[in-house]
């Protein structure tokens, strides 16, 4: 869909990449199926990152709560996963502010294949 039909500001794109909070406007954008190609790609990436983080967070927290031997290590891994999610999101925001691509190798392709089928 052409950009002229769906004008999108850089601020709106940046909102989609805010950790955790950006999940909701991204989901809404994909649910409606309206937006520029860039906005849809950023929305898919944001949802993929958030769901990957949430799944990893829940698995590590459950493992730490039920493990007798490795709870501290699993909590540390959980904190690394969360920090990584926030750092990647901030890095993508900075790249968009510089006018560069908001794609992540591998993750963007996964988002296009999986979410492209169901939410576009």
Beta strands, then each sheet from edge to edge (+ up, - down):
end
